[in-house]
Amino acid sequence: MSNLEKQLNKIKKSYFSFADLRKISLLDDAGLRVAISRLVKAEKLYKIYKGYYCLDKSRVDL
């Protein structure tokens, strides 16, 4: 489990914007985009809209 994933699990939000992820991460923008992409490919993070992500699709009303 990556550090970013551990930090996301601690936060009780149903979705995150890229700006939210930037605030909780120690990565620069390019590194954060790579980390997000890897989590999305591993299906541990779901892209719900451009720049918005969630951990559990069932908790988000679209």
Summary of the structure (lengths in Angstrom):
residues: 62
radius of gyration: 10.6
end to end distance: 27.5
largest distance: 29.8
contacts: 146
relative contact order: 0.21
helix: 50%
strand: 15%
